[in-house]
Amino acid sequence: MSVLFASSEIYPYAKSGGLADVADALPEALKKSINISRVMPLYSFMDVKKFKFYTSYSVKIATIVYDIEVFSLKKNEITSYFIKAPHLSTTEMMYGSKESDYENNDLRFALFSMAIVKLTQELDIKVLHLNDWHTALAALYVKEFALNIRVIFTIHNLAYQGLFDEHTLCKIGLNKKYFHLDALEFYNKVNFLKAGIAYSDVVTTVSPTYAKEILTREFGCGLDGFLNYHKEKLYGILNGINVTRFNASKDKMIVHNYDRNSLEKKHDNKIDFIQHSTLKDPRKPLFVMVARLVQQKGISLILDSFEELVSQNINLFILGEGDKTISQKFTMLALQHSNFEYFDGYDEALSHKTYAAADFVLIPSIFEPCGLTQLIAMEYGAIPIVHAVGGLKDSVYEDGTLCGEGIVYENQSREEFLFAIQRALKLKKNGKKLKKKRVHNMGCDFSFTPSALEYLKLYKSEL
Ligand code: ADP
């Protein structure tokens, strides 16, 4: 069976969040069982010299013919294809500037989707695995061209739907028949994500709890009715991580490698981390947060609880990039509090150092489709403190019997969050209990292997 995994980002070529990690880890976990390749855009910031020219073809969108070049790279036995196309490959960033998304994202990702479908034909692909709205139109094109390809569509975050004005229909040459409620219409706008939901054979999302949540008004982002209509083909499969890459005993991005039997070296990482920061005293519990700075990640709760949080005998470090107003607030707060440091930016190596140094990782998300930071935290022996939603609920437990031990609070309130912090501080004082939890988590399997089996069944149409 030949499978093509299509994503707008794949680590290490381009990454803005968890999607890139999944696009790295899931095909890795599947490569022994099936013939799987990947496809993503060739963005302008990527060095084309690192890739080999593979083929070229043209695609027609509206009345215009666009020349596409495809490059490839085989690494770890998986071939990745890179689509170089007008508009798609000429922007400075992936999706837009910090202020706004690119105005022609509709055309850019329609082109990407069309190029994916053409590539499936060139490669004689039988199963096409699409991810998020950037690739969703490919499901529609497969049906439109009546191709004999099984299409799986994964929603990594329902909050991002690819919404455009009605004139997008004309711009990307889409027949008006698709502008109705059962297809792409969404409150008079064109919704790309709906194409993935409507025209794929199977729709998955990234945790069992999120698969249930998105059927409700609270979490459905306006698509709960539409998803309920398609729920017979909806599955929730928990994400995993690439445990070769996120591996405390081999990670080249951290200073001292360690495993569950040499946790004292984790402390050495903390000493090193504190020395290289504005923080002082590595004996203090180190709380960290590594996240895109968007409201989804529970930033309001952090800000509401901030004074009480930093008044404890702790160090707090936040690594995050995103919303300008949020980063300005954190920058101000860091100037006012010597036990708080904020790093404004996206820095992969620093994130690894942060997990290796941390005692506790804060994940107070309002909603969280799966979340990878709790899995990475546990892999590095840090204890996650999570709001019981989505994938956080499916992967972190406070009762100490299941794999994935952390601190879990039920309601997104300041009181419950701060009480969770108190439980963390109590745990930190009980060295034996804390070590037991760290050791337990570091022996758990957070890889994609178990979930890859579920995807395999869906590819083979066995579920
Ligand atoms: P999301 O996909 O919503 O951003 P996930 O928890 O699924 O959230 O995945 C986030 C991924 O991005 C993790 O690998 C995390 O370590 C990484 N990450 C988030 N923010 C940063 C940052 N500022 N610098 C480095 N890595 C980051």
Boltz pocket constraint, residues with backbone or C-beta under 6 A from the ligand:
constraints:
  - pocket:
      binder: B
      contacts: [[A, 16], [A, 17], [A, 18], [A, 19], [A, 21], [A, 290], [A, 291], [A, 292], [A, 319], [A, 320], [A, 321], [A, 343], [A, 345], [A, 346], [A, 347], [A, 348], [A, 351], [A, 370], [A, 371], [A, 372], [A, 373], [A, 374], [A, 376]]
      max_distance: 6.0
